[in-house]
Amino acid sequence: MDSTANGAQSTIKSEDERVRLLKRTALREVNLNPSMQDTSKDSSLKRHTALIKRIRQSLAVEGRDQILKEIDLLSLGKYIDEIAGAVVEGISRCKTERDVWAAVEIISSLHQRFVTTFTPALLVALSSAISAPNRAALNALTTEQREREENSRVIRQRPVVRVCSELALVGVIKDSPGRSGGEWMMKAMKELLSNDPGLTSLPLLTTFLKSYSRPYLGITGSTSSKQVPSKSNTSVGGAESDATYPSLTGGPDELVEQDIRDRFKRMVEGYYDTVCKKLVIEHKRLQEQDKRNHEAYIRSGEIFEDRQQAYEKMTKGYEKLLSSCQALSEQLYLPLPPLPTISQKSDSILIGSNNLNHPEDADEIMSTGGKWEDEEERRFYEDVQDLKDFAPSSVLGIDVPEQEEHEETEKQRLDREEEEVKKLEEELHKLEQNVIEPTTWNSPLDNDDEDDVPTPTPQTPKVATPPLSPHMAPQGPSQLLTALLLRLPDATNRALMDQAAIDFAFLNSKAARKRLVKFLAQVPKNRTDLLPHYSRLVATLNKYMPDVGTDLVAILDEEFRYLQRKKNVVKELAEVRLKNITYLSNLTKFRIVPFHLILHIFKVCLDDFSGVNIENIALLLEGCGRFLLRTEETSQRFGTMLELMRRKQSLQHFDQRQLLLLENAYYQCNPPERVPRQKKHRSNMELFIRHLVYDVLSKKTIDKVLKLIRKLDWDNDEVRLTLHKVFTKPWKFTYGNVCLMAMLTNDLQRYRPAFAIAVVDQVLEDVRRGLEQNVYSTNQRRLAVMKYLGELYIYRLLSSGIIFDTLWSLVMFGHPDGRPIPKKLVPLDMPDDFFRVRLVCVLLDTCGMCFDRGTQKRKLDNFLVFFQYYIHCKDPLPLDVDFMVSDSFEAVRPKLQLAKTIEEAAVAVDEMFSAAYQNTALGDDSGDDSEDEGERLHGDEGEGEEEDDAADQTSQSNERAPSPDQEVVLSASNSMQDNLGPSEEAEAEFAKELAKMVTDTSGDSRKVDKKTALALWDSSVLPPTVRRKKIEDGDEENELSELNRPDIMAFTVLTKRGNKQHVR
């Protein structure tokens, strides 16, 4: 079925081509032999103007008949130039094949009447319409403007190319009398393609080949298979070969001469080879860019927008080039170039090894002892572009070797022999069918002088470099070179420098190379950043222009010798020495500087191992030492020199700066071997728990995380151990999530009280360990632990006593008798170590605002007095620590007067201790902690009862639901007590507190007698409802009578929740 359908399609295509050939042949005969026409025509200006306007609007098939009628009726002789310009404009609006043929008929009609006047003017206009664009004008535009201009040019030139191709076939365009216009068309296409470095004219060539490959190139082939067979299938029978490969026919009915077709075909095939090379290069660049994007994603976790846009732009250009190359391959019946078959994804995953492109260098690059520090550096110094892929051989001065010429000649001879054999087989086949057709084909030897048509190269623009500005467009080689040299200081990346090398290749001459070397040798002293890029430029040019590298190295060598003679001039020539050594190091890594020369320079500096030569050796080791030590040609000799340098370094005396220079340079050149870091293996459960805490946990997801953690298997030792590790390492959380971890620990306390206790114990242990060890590397961890401790207090997991114990231990631990002494050297807390001050500030900032009432307020005030004394015992605070202390005092005690000197602080401390001792002796401080703690725990609940229900609902909708009430767990010691009533100490505390509550120590209370005091007590303490009820019911007498009974004690229980009092 498929073969039948393909055969029918091939037959239809052959029939269409035969019809076109007949139409072209008939029109060609008329154009070559125009008939004499009557000269008496209408010369009306109005009708001529209308005709020109109609032609300018369109030459499509819709207006063909009317235009042809007007051409026959009007004189037109005075308006030839206007008509020629209008025809070119009308051609640009021809879209389909019928429109193109209608335009050809109209032009042929004008040609038949005005052969000597209209046709030359038309050829000039058509040549200008399909000429290559002005590269200087395009380079003056921005990238987006240039793309839009190129796209619009291709759209304008596509119908013009088709019409010109038809005119060359029908005899309007002729190379000479008796010949077709095939050579004119070939030269036009060659000029269009040769001046197109961006391959923007590829669609024009594709359009041309799609419609005119048969008459101009002689290519005919079966459409049954678009896939070109591989070379292994070329040994099949002749019939199968004819059905697959194109054939060249040289029959007498061809409209283009055989020699023109052969030359045209070779030119297009050469251009196709160049496009294929460009496709392979772009394919590699795209894969490398994809690999770099993947590496960047691994390093930073994201691909930046500019990198992503560049990759998308590169992908779009590659896909466009690939589609054009595939179209050329189908039209020319040539195979596509072999592209790497490994997918980009698999290529990108193997980041570390780079096994695909450079398997022999993979271990060397990525290991510690590799020649290059990373893959990017290796690409910069080793992946140097080949100018032969971008510039013609004649510009680079390359002579084709005799062997290559011999191989090319032999290949052409074999191609001619195969062609002759095919033609002979065709003739024998026709003789067997009694259809004898005389064939006239020229000897291949007659066309030897015509085979030297150079192949157009898409990277050979006539105008090499863009001008500096649109107002100044240099034209001569000297001006172009000047503009190029002025651009070099701004070419600070690989792409710009590689483009500069291509531009210089088109200006290549001995004088230009001398100017370039002189310019490269005169780099400003403060622009050492240009030296690697200039070295890459020299390395790119050095392959085809070796005198550039040789002359530059000679200049730098002479400069080094001069600097050695001026060793006593240290400061004035320091930047010159830096530039000279850095330049030589970069050229060495590009293998421009001979190895013996750079080793000699190193030896000269080593012989006089003092003064400026120490800096020279350090610069050499940092610049190219790693390369020389790991290059096979220089490894042994340079290693010996390094050992000699280390011996001299150990025997001589250097200052600290020189020693540091040499040590850093040596270990950068020869870093010590390190054991590769082993990846820690974690179980799936551990990974899940870490994911919940480190990644998922947030204000909105804390309830979800709590439910998932509760669902874990808490009987499993691994789960409990993992949870304990995660909850006791707050330095691994984000700083904002420390409070969430404390909240989560509080929620888990109801269900796992032992777990919460273990977490608090471990946090306190970490605080104590930090004070005992005082290791600088753990400071960040200690800050996180202190923040975590304060958050645990806020969520009621520990008491205020633990917080105050921690605060006092921070300012007293390690000091003799727990009392800091000014300027006293204590190993655990030196005077210039302010980290404990930071810890105190973090803890105060976290939970200091909770100590604002009762005994806790007094305790915090006492601590702040001592804390000021502790600060004055230190050296003067740095600015950041001073600001932190000020902010902490402002947060907890805004109105506190700070001590200005250590004497004031010491006096305040003595007074504070004296007052504390007196209060302790009187017993006034005992028992207040529980009251203040209870007020802090229940204060929010009491205030919340007075608020409206609507406000409660609003606040609850915006905030997380409160944790469930904590269950009361009786300890073993309490549950085993024989007497559950209050102890003697509790009774004494209760009596004391009751006395405080009843007795008012103010001056006004002393003036009130006992009866008035009891009345005030009754009116102020008892709620009004109770008092009213007692008055109405007359319970006072009954109450007094009941009180007199010995076996009954009447009492009223008064409780308070928030601001409301309850009696029962």
Residue pairs with C-beta under 8 A, 6 or more apart in sequence:
3 224
6 222
6 223
6 224
6 225
7 224
9 223
9 224
10 222
10 223
10 224
13 223
17 214
17 220
21 215
21 253
21 255
23 101
24 166
24 169
24 170
24 215
24 255
25 253
25 255
27 104
27 105
27 108
27 170
27 171
28 169
28 170
28 171
28 255
30 108
30 112
31 108
31 111
31 112
31 170
31 171
31 172
32 171
34 111
34 112
34 113
34 115
35 112
37 112
37 113
39 75
41 73
41 74
41 75
41 76
42 73
42 74
42 75
43 74
43 75
43 78
44 74
47 70
47 73
47 74
48 74
48 76
48 78
48 79
50 70
51 67
51 70
51 71
51 74
51 76
51 83
52 79
52 82
52 83
52 86
53 86
54 63
54 66
54 67
54 70
55 67
55 83
55 86
55 87
55 89
55 90
55 106
56 85
56 86
56 89
56 90
57 63
57 90
57 93
58 90
58 93
58 94
59 67
59 87
59 90
59 91
59 93
59 94
59 99
59 102
59 103
59 106
59 107
60 93
60 94
60 95
60 98
60 99
60 102
60 103
61 96
61 98
61 99
61 101
61 102
64 102
64 105
64 106
67 106
68 105
68 106
68 109
71 106
71 109
71 110
71 113
72 109
76 83
76 110
76 113
76 114
77 114
77 117
80 114
80 117
80 118
80 121
81 121
83 110
83 118
84 118
84 121
84 122
84 124
84 125
85 125
87 103
87 106
87 107
87 110
87 122
87 125
88 122
88 125
88 126
88 129
88 160
90 103
91 103
91 129
91 159
91 160
91 163
92 156
92 159
92 160
93 99
93 159
94 100
94 102
94 103
94 159
94 162
94 163
95 159
97 211
99 159
100 159
100 162
100 163
100 166
101 166
103 163
104 163
104 166
104 167
104 170
104 172
107 122
107 163
107 167
107 172
108 170
108 172
110 118
110 122
111 118
111 119
111 122
111 172
119 172
122 172
123 173
126 160
126 163
126 164
126 167
126 173
127 188
129 156
129 157
129 160
130 157
130 160
130 161
130 164
130 188
130 192
131 191
131 192
132 191
132 192
132 194
132 195
132 196
132 201
132 462
133 149
133 150
133 153
133 195
134 463
135 195
135 461
135 462
135 463
135 466
136 463
136 466
136 467
136 473
137 470
137 473
138 146
138 149
138 150
139 146
139 465
139 466
139 467
140 466
140 467
140 469
140 470
140 473
141 149
150 198
150 200
151 200
153 200
154 200
154 201
154 203
154 204
157 192
157 204
158 203
158 204
158 207
161 189
161 204
161 207
161 208
162 207
162 208
162 211
164 173
164 185
164 188
165 185
165 208
165 211
165 212
165 216
167 173
167 181
168 174
168 180
168 181
168 182
168 184
168 185
168 256
169 180
169 181
169 212
169 215
169 255
169 256
171 180
171 181
172 181
173 181
173 184
173 185
174 180
174 181
174 184
175 181
175 182
175 183
175 184
179 257
180 255
180 256
180 257
180 260
182 216
182 256
182 257
182 260
182 261
182 264
183 260
185 216
186 216
186 260
186 263
186 264
186 267
186 453
189 204
189 205
189 208
189 267
190 267
190 453
190 456
192 201
192 204
193 201
193 205
193 271
193 456
193 458
194 456
194 457
194 458
194 460
194 462
195 460
195 461
195 462
196 458
196 461
197 390
197 458
197 459
197 460
197 461
198 458
199 275
199 278
199 321
199 324
199 458
202 275
202 321
202 324
202 328
203 324
205 268
205 271
205 328
206 324
206 327
206 328
206 331
208 216
209 217
209 268
209 328
209 331
209 332
210 327
210 331
213 219
213 331
213 332
214 220
215 254
215 255
215 256
216 256
216 260
216 261
216 264
217 261
217 264
217 265
217 268
217 332
218 248
218 249
218 250
218 254
218 258
218 261
218 262
218 265
219 246
219 248
219 265
219 331
219 332
219 333
220 246
220 247
220 249
221 244
221 245
221 246
221 247
221 333
222 243
222 244
224 243
225 244
226 330
228 329
228 333
228 334
228 335
228 336
229 244
230 335
234 241
238 425
242 422
245 333
246 333
247 422
248 261
248 419
250 258
250 423
250 439
250 440
250 441
251 437
251 439
252 438
252 440
254 261
256 264
258 441
258 442
259 442
259 447
259 450
262 447
262 450
262 451
263 450
263 451
263 453
266 451
266 453
266 455
267 453
267 455
267 456
268 332
269 332
269 334
270 455
270 456
271 455
271 456
271 457
271 458
272 325
272 328
272 329
272 332
272 334
273 455
274 455
274 456
274 457
274 458
274 459
275 321
275 324
275 325
275 328
275 458
276 325
276 336
276 337
277 337
277 389
278 321
278 389
278 458
278 459
279 321
279 322
279 325
279 337
279 339
280 337
280 339
281 389
282 314
282 317
282 318
282 321
283 318
283 339
283 340
284 340
285 314
286 314
286 315
286 318
286 344
287 340
287 344
287 347
288 379
289 310
289 311
289 314
290 311
290 344
290 347
290 348
291 344
291 347
291 348
291 351
292 376
293 303
293 307
293 308
293 311
293 348
294 348
294 349
294 351
295 351
295 375
296 303
296 304
296 307
297 303
298 351
303 311
325 336
325 337
326 336
328 334
329 335
329 336
340 347
340 356
342 356
347 356
350 356
352 366
353 362
353 366
354 361
354 362
354 365
354 366
354 375
355 362
358 365
361 371
361 378
363 370
364 370
364 371
364 372
364 630
365 371
365 372
365 374
365 375
365 378
366 375
368 671
368 673
368 674
369 630
369 671
369 673
370 630
371 378
371 626
371 627
371 630
371 631
372 378
372 381
372 626
372 627
373 626
380 494
380 532
380 536
381 536
381 589
381 590
384 536
384 539
384 540
384 590
385 498
385 501
385 540
386 543
387 396
387 501
387 502
387 505
387 540
387 541
387 543
387 544
388 396
388 398
388 544
389 459
390 459
390 502
390 505
391 457
391 459
391 460
391 502
391 505
391 506
392 454
392 457
392 460
393 400
395 460
395 505
395 506
395 508
396 505
396 508
396 544
396 545
397 508
397 544
397 545
398 544
412 451
416 444
423 439
423 441
427 439
430 436
430 437
459 502
460 506
461 506
464 480
464 503
464 506
464 507
465 474
465 480
465 483
465 484
465 487
465 503
465 506
465 507
466 483
467 473
467 474
467 483
468 474
468 483
468 486
468 487
474 480
474 482
474 483
477 507
477 509
477 512
480 507
481 504
481 507
481 512
481 515
481 516
484 500
484 503
484 504
484 507
485 515
485 516
485 519
487 496
487 500
488 500
488 519
488 530
488 534
488 537
489 527
489 530
490 496
491 497
491 499
491 500
491 533
492 529
492 530
492 533
493 533
494 533
494 536
497 533
497 534
497 536
497 537
497 540
498 536
498 540
500 537
501 537
501 540
501 541
504 512
504 516
504 537
504 541
505 541
505 544
508 545
513 545
513 547
513 548
513 551
514 551
516 541
516 548
517 548
517 551
517 552
517 555
520 534
520 537
520 538
520 552
521 552
521 555
521 556
523 530
523 531
523 534
523 579
523 583
525 575
525 576
525 578
525 579
526 575
528 578
528 579
528 582
531 579
531 582
531 583
531 586
532 586
534 583
535 583
535 586
535 587
535 589
535 590
535 592
536 590
538 548
538 549
538 552
538 587
538 590
538 592
539 549
539 587
539 590
539 591
539 592
541 548
541 549
542 548
542 549
542 590
542 592
549 587
549 592
552 587
552 592
553 584
553 587
553 592
553 593
553 594
553 597
556 580
556 583
556 584
556 587
557 597
557 601
559 576
559 580
560 580
560 581
560 584
560 601
563 573
563 576
563 577
563 580
563 612
564 604
566 573
567 608
567 611
567 612
567 613
570 611
570 612
574 612
574 615
577 612
577 615
577 616
577 619
578 619
581 616
581 619
581 620
581 623
582 619
582 623
584 593
584 598
584 601
584 620
584 623
584 624
585 619
585 620
585 622
585 623
585 624
586 623
586 624
587 593
588 595
588 598
588 623
588 624
588 627
588 628
589 623
589 624
589 627
595 628
595 631
595 633
595 634
598 620
598 624
598 628
599 628
599 634
599 637
599 638
599 641
601 620
602 617
602 620
602 638
602 641
603 641
604 613
605 613
605 616
605 617
605 620
606 613
606 617
606 641
606 644
606 645
606 648
609 617
609 645
609 648
609 649
609 652
610 652
614 654
614 658
614 661
614 662
615 661
617 645
617 662
617 665
618 661
618 662
618 664
618 665
619 665
621 665
621 666
621 668
621 669
622 664
622 665
622 668
622 669
625 638
625 642
625 665
625 668
625 669
625 670
626 668
626 669
626 670
628 634
628 635
628 638
629 635
629 638
629 639
629 642
629 669
629 670
642 666
642 669
642 670
645 662
645 666
646 666
649 659
649 662
654 662
682 690
683 718
685 712
685 718
685 719
685 722
686 718
686 722
689 709
689 712
689 719
689 722
689 723
689 726
690 722
690 726
692 705
692 708
692 709
693 705
693 726
693 727
693 733
693 741
694 732
694 733
696 704
696 705
697 705
697 737
697 740
697 741
697 744
698 737
698 740
699 740
699 960
702 740
702 743
702 744
702 960
703 960
703 961
705 744
706 744
706 747
706 748
709 723
709 744
709 748
710 748
710 751
712 719
712 723
713 719
714 720
714 752
720 755
723 755
724 755
724 758
724 759
724 762
726 732
727 741
727 744
727 745
727 755
727 759
728 759
728 762
728 763
728 766
730 738
730 741
730 763
730 784
730 785
730 787
730 788
731 780
731 781
731 783
731 784
731 785
733 741
733 784
735 784
735 787
738 784
738 787
738 788
738 791
739 791
739 794
741 788
741 791
742 788
742 791
742 792
742 794
742 795
742 797
743 791
743 795
743 963
745 756
745 759
745 792
745 795
745 797
746 756
746 795
746 796
746 797
746 963
747 963
747 964
748 755
748 756
749 755
749 756
749 797
749 966
750 963
750 964
750 965
750 966
750 967
753 969
756 797
759 792
759 797
760 792
760 797
760 798
763 785
763 788
763 789
763 792
764 789
764 802
764 806
766 781
766 782
766 785
767 782
767 785
767 786
767 789
767 806
767 809
768 809
770 778
770 781
770 782
770 785
771 809
771 810
771 813
771 814
771 828
772 828
774 828
774 829
774 833
774 835
779 835
782 835
782 839
783 838
783 839
783 842
786 839
786 842
786 843
786 846
787 842
787 843
787 846
789 798
789 803
789 806
789 843
789 846
790 803
790 842
790 843
790 845
790 846
790 847
791 846
791 847
792 798
793 799
793 800
793 802
793 803
793 846
793 847
793 850
794 846
794 847
794 850
796 937
796 966
799 929
799 933
800 850
800 851
800 856
800 859
800 929
800 932
800 933
801 929
803 843
803 847
804 859
804 860
804 863
806 843
807 840
807 843
807 844
807 863
807 867
808 863
808 866
810 836
810 839
810 840
810 843
811 820
811 836
811 840
811 866
811 867
811 870
812 818
812 819
812 820
813 828
813 829
814 826
814 827
814 828
814 829
815 821
815 824
815 826
815 829
816 824
816 826
820 826
820 829
820 869
820 870
820 873
821 873
822 872
822 873
822 902
823 831
823 873
824 831
824 873
825 831
829 836
831 873
831 874
831 875
832 874
832 875
834 874
834 877
834 878
834 881
837 870
837 871
837 874
837 877
837 881
837 884
837 885
838 881
838 884
840 867
840 888
841 884
841 885
841 887
841 888
844 888
844 891
844 892
845 887
845 888
845 891
848 860
848 888
848 891
848 892
849 891
849 892
850 856
850 936
851 857
851 859
851 860
851 892
853 932
853 935
853 936
854 928
854 931
854 932
854 935
855 925
855 928
855 929
855 931
855 932
856 929
856 932
856 933
856 936
860 892
860 893
861 893
862 912
862 916
864 889
864 892
864 893
864 896
865 905
865 908
865 909
865 912
866 909
866 912
868 898
868 899
868 905
868 908
869 899
869 902
869 905
869 906
869 908
869 909
871 877
871 885
871 905
872 899
872 901
872 902
872 905
873 902
877 885
889 896
889 898
899 905
899 908
919 925
923 992
926 989
927 989
927 992
927 993
931 993
938 1057
938 1058
939 1058
941 1057
941 1058
942 1057
942 1058
942 1059
942 1060
943 1058
943 1059
944 952
944 1058
945 1057
945 1058
945 1060
946 1058
946 1059
946 1060
982 990
998 1017
999 1005
1005 1013
1008 1016
1018 1027
1019 1027
1021 1054
1021 1061
1022 1052
1022 1054
1022 1063
1023 1061
1023 1062
1023 1063
1026 1052
1026 1063
1029 1035
1030 1036
1039 1050
1042 1048
1042 1050
1043 1049
1043 1050
1052 1063
1052 1064
1053 1063
1053 1064
1054 1061
1054 1062
1054 1063
1055 1061
1055 1062
1055 1063
1055 1064
1056 1062
